[in-house]
Amino acid sequence: VKADDVVLDGKKPTTVDVAPGTKNPTNSDGKEIKDNTNSSSSGNVHYHSYTETTAATCTTNGLETCSCGDTRVIPALGHNFVDGKCENDETHTPGKDGNAMKFYLAVSGGGDDPTTVDAIVYNDYSAMVTVPHKEVNSSTLTLYAKMQNVGSLGVGEAREHTISISTGLSANPDLGSWLSNAFTFASGTITGTIDGSPYTYNLKGDKGAELATITATPEDIQQTREAWQALTANVTSTTHEDDSFVFIAKGSYLQIGTDRLEFESEYAGDGLKLDNFNDMDALQAAIREAVKLNTEADAASLNGAQIVGVLKANTQLAVSSSIVTLDKDVTISISGLTADYDNVLDDLRDSTTVYSIAQNLVSLVNKVIGDVDGNTVTINIDFGVAE
């Protein structure tokens, strides 16, 4: 097929040959004539017309298909959370009743209109944290946990548990101040490995909103699923009477710089069980009896990380009738942080009231949120015998 002395728009193109089954060339201006294909020896022109065959979701690509068999990808939509609800997926909603959730945790204050901070993990391993810009009536706190659709832990139907704590506090802390970095958070990345399986989460904040929302979307769902499964492969799930507690096995520690919060060497028990949440003074006394602050720990043991935590085998978390037990020691290393964390554990040691302990713990969380904003932070989780 030749195109000789043909005038298009008053311009004479160069002579071109079009072989059957190939795309048409460009004209004399260098512009592509059309996205079509000369599909037969007779020179009939095929124009691609695509029909959606697989819809794109927030985290997976879709597909369009032409009658000739050609396909093209529809990019994943991405989560678009507004006031805690994804506008691209009606199943990704805030609160404890969404069918798309695996884990849900909420902490609420007292009063007739309680302030609630919550976190949710969805079936596609995306996650969301919401923090309202309000004061908290801290005289009582209610902890609510729910878990469902976690096959690797043998959990299908929903299991939930509620704990009410009488703190005896009269202060009403302002979350807009205590967690200020949540309300200015723009974006960041958390990456790392879980027992050698890589994962990456891209974080996005609803910057400046009255309800601060931070969402985490996996870069690769299958890769992230394998990383989570590497975690659950190192724990055992059992059932017991309806109760909730945390048991920290002896030998566990948290180290920041040269400060290490660790068990007293002469501590007689196998570990520290935290379950008496309605007597905060007794709970604080039990913690102080079990652990001490070593201010001369070897910084080289951090291996370049800023924060390292070790939980020894047999550490347990109980929620309602489910108990999850660590089969092996686990080491959690956090690197890429740039803020000054040198006095965090010192401040915790010097805290003499429940309020000051809570304030210092929340301050640590706020500092980490600020560190992740605009940066990439690496969190590695490794199982095996820890030093």
N, C-alpha and C positions, 0 to 999 in steps of 0.2 A: 504494500500500500504506500503510495507517495502523495505528498501534499505539495504541489508545485503551483506557484503564482496565485495562491489563494489569498485574498485580502480579508483580514479580520480587523474590524474597527478602524478601517482605513490604513492598516499597516500590513506590509507584506512579510510573512514569516520566512525563515530560512527553510530550505528543503530538508525534510526529515523522513526517515523510514520508521515504520511502526511494525514490529514483528508480532504475529499472532500470539496472544497470551501474555503480552507485556503491557505495562502501564504507558499511557500516552506521555510524550515528552513535554518540555516547556516550550513556550512561544518565544518570539524574538526578544521579548522584554525579560526573559528569564523566569516568567511566571508559569506555574503548572497549569496546563489547560483545564484538566478536571481530574478528580480522584476517581477514575474509572479504569476499566480493563478491557482490552481487546481480547475477548474470550473465545473466539472461534476463527477458523480459517476464512470465513466469509467476511470477517471484519466487523461483526456485530459488536456493539459496545455495551458492556455490563456496568451499570451504576450500582455501587454498594448501597444497600438499604438495610439498616440494622434494626433488629427487634430485641428488646431486653429478654434474656432467657434466664438469668439469675440476678436477682436484685442485690444491690450493695447494701451492706449493713454498716453499723458504726465501725466495726473492726475487721470486716472481710470485704474483699473486692467482689464486684458483680461482673456479669458478662453479657455482652451483646453479640448476636449471631446474625450473619447475612445468609440469604438463601443459597449463595455459592459455597457456603461453609466457612468463610472467613469470619474471624471473631476479633473483638476488641474489648479491653478491660474497662470496667466502670470503677474508678477509684473508691476505696472505702470512704464512707461519709465522715467518720470520726465522731466522737461524742460531742454534743453541743449542749452542755448543761446550763440551764437558766433557772435560777432559784432552786437549785438542787434537783431539777428534772431534765432528762435528756430529751430534747425536742425531736431527735431523729429516731428514737426508739422508746415507745411508750412503756415498755417493760422495765426500763432503767429509771426507776423512780426512787425518791428518797423514802426513808422509813422502813419499818420492819415487815411490811406485808407484801412486798413485791415478789412475784414468782421467780424472777431472774436472779435472786440472791443466793449466795452460799453462806456468808457470815454477816452478822450484824451485831454491832456493839454500841450501846448508848449510855451516857452518863447524864442524869438529869438532877437539877436542884430541887429545892422544896417550893412551897407556896402554891397558890391557885393557878398560876400560869408559869409552870416550871421551864427554866432554860435548859435546852438539851444540846449536847455535843455528841455527834454520832459518826460512825464509820461503817461502810458497807463494802463487801466484795461480791461482785456479780459472777454469774456462771461463765462468762467469757474472760474472767480474771481481771477485768477492769475494776477500779475501786474509786470510792468517793468519800471525802471527809467534809462535814459541814460544821461551821462554828458561827453561832449567832452573835451579833454585836450587842450583847445585853449583859446585865448584871446577873449573878447567880446567887440565889438564896442558899447559902452553904450550911444551914442548920441541919438539913438532911440531904443525903445524896442517894439516888437510886441507880443501881447498875443493872442493865438489862442486856442479856446475851442470847443470840439465836443462831442456830446452825442447821442447814439442810442441804440436800443435794451434794453431799461430799462422799462419793462412793469409795474413795481410797481410805476413808476412816469408818466405813460401814454405816454411814448416816444417810438415810433417805428422807423420811418424813421429818418435819421440823422438830427440833428440840430447843427448848428455851428455858431460861431461868432468870429470876429477878432477886436482887439483894438490896435491901434498904439499910442505910447506915445513918445512925444518929451521931453527928460529928461533935455536937456541943458548941459549934462555932456560931458567932453572931455577925461576922463580916459578910459583905456582899461584893465579892471581887468582880471587876468589870473585865469581861473576856476581850473586849476591844483593846484593853491595855495589856492584860496578861498574855494574850496571844496576838499581839499587834502585827507580827509578820504574816499571819494568815490572811490579813485584810489588805496586804500590799503584794502578796505573792503573785508573780506573773507566770513563770514557767521554769522548768528544770528537768533533769534526767536522773533517774536512779538505775544503775546497772550493776551487774555482778554475776556470781555463780552460786548455785545451791548444790553442794556436793558434786561440783564439776559441771553441772548443767547451767548454761548461760541464760540470762534473761535481761530485758531492758524495758523500763517503764518511762513513758513521756508524761510529765506532769503539767497541768495547766490550772491556773487560778482564776476565779471570778473576781478580778481585782477591784477593790474598793467597794464591794457590795455590802449591804447591811447584814446579809447572810454570806459569810465567806465560804466559798466552795473550792476545794482542791481535788481535781480528778487525776487519776493515774490510768493510762491506757497502755496495754502491752504492745510493744513494737511487732512482736510475732506471737500470736496466740498459742500455736502448737509448741513453740519453744518454751513459752512461759508455763504452759500446762505441764510439760516434762520437768521443768524446774520445781514446780509445786509438788509434783508427784515424787521427786527425789527427796523432798522434805518429809512428806507423809510416809515414805518407805522406811524412815528411821524412827518412827514412833509406833506405839501399840495403843489401840483404842479398845476400851472395855466399858462395861456399864456397872453402876452401883446404885445405892439409894439416892434419892433426889437431894443433891447438895452441891455446893460450889466452894472451891478452895484452890490455893496455890501452894505447892510443896517444892521448895528449892533444896536440892540435894547438897550435902556437905561437899566443899571443895569448889563450888561455883564462885565466880568473882566478876567484878566489873572494874576495868582499868582505863584511866584517862591520864596520859602522860606518865608521871612517876607515882601517881596516886592509885592505889588499888583497894577497893572495898571487898573484903574477903572474910571467910569464916574464921573465928577464933580457933587457934590450933587446939585448944583444950575443950572446945565445945563438945559436949557429951552426946548430943543427938545425931541421928543420921541426916538430919536436914531441918529446915525451918518451914513449919506449916502455918500458913496465914489463912485463918478462917473465922476468927472472932472479930468480924468487921463492925460490930456494934459497940465495941469497947476500944476506941482508938488509942487511949493511953496504954492499955495492956498490950495492944498490937505493937505500938512503938517500943515499949519496954522489951518485948520478945525479940524484936529486930536488933536492938542495941546489945542484947545479951549474946546474940548469935554471931554478929559480925563486928569487924573492926576496920579501921582505915590505916593501911600501910602507906606511908608517905615516901618510902624509899624503894619502891618497886623498880625493877629493871625496865627502862623504857625500850630497850632493844627487843624485848619480848612482844612489842606491838607490831614488829615487822613493817614499819612504815605507816601503819594505820594511826588514826587519832583516838579512836575508841575501840576497845576489844572487850567483849563479854563472853564468859564461858559458863555454860550450864552443864552440870555433870549428869551422867546417866541416872535414871530413876527420878529425875525432876518431873513433876506432874502438874497438869492443869485440869481441874474438874469444872464442868459447866452442866448444871442440871444432873442428869443421870449418866453423863458421858465423862470418862476420864481418859486423857491422852498422856501417855508416859514415854519419856525419852528412852530409846533403846541404847543409845551411844552418847558420849560426850558431844556437845556441839559448841563450836567457836564462831562467834559473829564478829566480823571485823568491818569497821566503817572508816573509809579513807576519802580524801578529797575535800574535807572540811577545812575552812580557813579561819574561823573565829577562834577566840581564846577560850579554851575550856579548862584551863589549869585549876581554877578554884571551885569547880562545880562540886566535886566530892567533899572538899573542905567545908563548903557552905552547908551541905547536907549533914555532915557530922556535927556542925555547930548549931543546927536547928534544934530548938528546944520545945517547939509546939507543933501540933498537927498542921496548923495553918502555915507556919513557916516551911515545914517539909513540903507541903503541897505547892507552895509558891516557888520553891527552888526546883522542884521536879517540872512544873509547868514552864519555868524559865528555861530549863534545858531543852524542852521540846520546842519552844519558841525560837531559841537560838539555832537549832538544827533546821527548822523551816526557813529561817533567813539565810542559812548557809546553802541550802539546796537551790534557792531562787537564783536563776541565771547561771547555774553551774551543773556539773555532772558529779554525782557522788556515787562511790562504789561501795556496795554492801555484799560481802562474801560470807556464805554460811557453809561451814565444813564440819563433817561428822567424823568421829574417830577419837582416839585417846588424846585429850588435851593436856597441856603442861600445867 
